[in-house]
Amino acid sequence: MSKTCYNILAKRKKNMKELNNLPEPLGQDQIVILYKQYQEGNLEAKKTILNHNIKLIIDLIRKNFNNPYYDMEELTAIGLLGITECFDKYDLSRNVNFSTFAVYCARMKIIAYLKKIKTNIISISINDFINIDNLLKDDNVDIEYNYDLKEEHIIIRQLVEELKENEQLIIKLYFGFENKRHTQKEISEILNVSPQRVQFILKRALNRLKDNFEKHQKTI
């Protein structure tokens, strides 16, 4: 792996460690006091409430959006934005815990964000569209019973080498051909291009890979 890749991963681990050291969520009684202060014009009270709810967002993401293709930091920021946008809609008179309200707002914002960028399209794997397990990483594959599946996976690897150079690189980084997968954000930093550009090339490469695989199967 390149030095740049190691630097990106080291930065990511450092940032995640900082997230884990964030303050714990406040109790409802504390929230009520601070929220009333905010309603009276104390903006620091709002900031305090938001800071103490970031851990709730992280827990939400880990439980509901635990996908290696998602960027934890990015989704945390999106979730916090959701709480911020809905902050003034919280109603103390309804006796709903702010934590419940906050998690709901964060969840809805994250779901809307994922739908917008069509993550469900990009976050498919090579295995998904040929319906095989990751046999190349299994040293105990029984060739007698899994020969056809193993052959398909070898063919996919060969077809990747026929893609354009930038498509090959992004496919290999994204699917962890060297046993380490990278998010689209990490790849954009490694290649010094925008995440949108990475997403476009990845989608194009996957479509070409799928088409080439289907053409290869027809020639057999």
N, C-alpha and C positions, 0 to 999 in steps of 0.2 A: 504494500500500500504506500502511496506517495506521502511525503512529509506534510503536504497540504491537507490530505485526508486526515492524518493523525491530529493536526492542529484543529481542524473543524470538530472532530469528535471530542477532543480534550476540552474545547470551549463549550460544547454541548453538555458534557458531564459536569463542568463547573457551574453552568447556569442551572442545571437541574438540582445540584446540591444547594444552591442559593434558594431555589424554590422550596426545597424541603425545610429550610431554616426560617421560613416565613412565620409570622405570629399566628397563634391558634384562633379559631373562630370565637367570637364573643357570645356570651349568653344573651338570651332575649331581654332580660332586665337591663343589661348594659346597652343593648341596641336601642331600646326605647328611650333611654336617657339621651343618648347621642343623637338619635333621629329628631327628637324634640329640639335639641340645640341647633341642629341643622335647619329646621323649620324656622328658627328664630334668626337665621343668618350666619351661623357658624359653619363655614365651608370646611374647616379642619375636621369637624365631626364627621362629615361625609367621607372625607379622605380616610379617616380612621376605620370607619365601617367597611369601606371597600378593601382596604389593605388586609383586614382581618377575615375577609371572605375569599381570598385567593386560594387558600388551601381547600376550601370546599369545591372550588372549580377544578382543582387538580384531581381531587378524589372522584369527582363526576367524570372527568375525562378518562381516568384509569379504569373506572368501572363500566363506562358505556361507550367509550371511543378508543378502546385499547387496540390500536392497529399500527403495525410497524411503518405504514406509509403515511401516517399522520404526524405532524410536528407538534409535540406537546406544548412547547412555548407559544407557538402560533395560536393553537386552540385555547390556551389559557388567556391570552390577550383578547381573543374574540369573546370568550365567556365573560371576562371582566367588562368588556364593552357592553355586552348585553345587560349586565346588572346596572351599569352606569346609565344607560339609556332609559331603563325602567325605574330608576331610583325614586323619582318624584311620584310614581304611581303607587308606591307602597302606602297602605292605609292602616294606621295604628289601630283604628277602631274595629277592624275586622278580626282581631285576635289570631292572626296568622303569623307564625314565626318568620322573622326576616330571612333566616337561613333557607326555609322552604321556598319562599318567594324568590330568593337570590338564585338558588339552584335551578328553579324553573326558567327564570329569565336567561340564565347562562346556557342552559340546555337548548332552548328554542333558538337562540342566536347562533350557537355552534351548528345545529342541524341546518338552519337556513344557509349558513356559510358553506357547509359541505355540499349542499344541493347546488348552490350557485356555481361552485368551481367544478361540479360534476366529478367529485372524487370517486364516486362509484364506478365511473368509466375508467379513470386512470389507474385506480388501485386494484386492477386485476393482475394476476400473475401469469407467467408463461404456462404454468401448470393448469390454470383455470380453463383456458380455451382448448387444451388438448386432454384435459381430465386425467392427469397422471400425478403421482406423488413425486416428491423431490428425491428421486432415486439416486441421482448422482452424488448426493451427500450421504448415502447409506452404504457403508462398506459391507453390509451383510445381506445384500440383495441376492435372492435365489434366482440365478439366471434361467434355470429350467422353467420356472413358473412365471417369471417376469420379463422374459426376453423381449417380447414385443414392446412393452412399456419402456424398457431401457433403451431400445433402439429408437423409439420416438424421441426420447429426451436427447439422445446423441444427435439426432437429425436437427432438432431445434438449436442445439449449440452450434452446429455447423452452419445453419442458416443465418444465425446472428452474425457470423463472420462475413456474410455477403451483403450486409447492410452498409450504409454510408458510415464513414468513420465516426462522426459525431453521434449517430444513432447507436452504433456499437458501444461506444463509451458510456452513454447514458443508460442503455439497457444493462450493461455489466455492473455499473454502480448501483442502479436501482434494485436489481434482483440479486445482488450479492454474489456475482460469479466467483469472487475471491473470498467467499464466506462472510462478507460483511455488507449488509444492505444499507443504503443511504436514502434519506428523504429527498424530495424534490428541492427543498430549501438548501440542504447540504450540497447537493449537486450544483445548484445555481451558484453557490459560493465557491466551490471548487473550480468551476469552469468560468466564473466571472461573467455570468449571463443572468438574465431575469428569471424568476421562477416560472413566469408565464411561457418563456421560451423553452424551458426544460419540459414543461407540461405538453407543449405543442409537439416537440420532437419525440417525446416518449410515446404519445398517442399515435403519431405517424409511424413510428418504428414498430409498434405493436400490431398495427393494421397490416403493415407490409410483411411482418413476420408470420402473421396468421395466414395471409393470402399465399405466401410462398410455401408454407407448410401444406396447405390444402392442395396446391398445384403439385407438390412433390408426391403427395399421397395418391393422386390420380395417375401418376406415371408408373406406380408400382404394379 
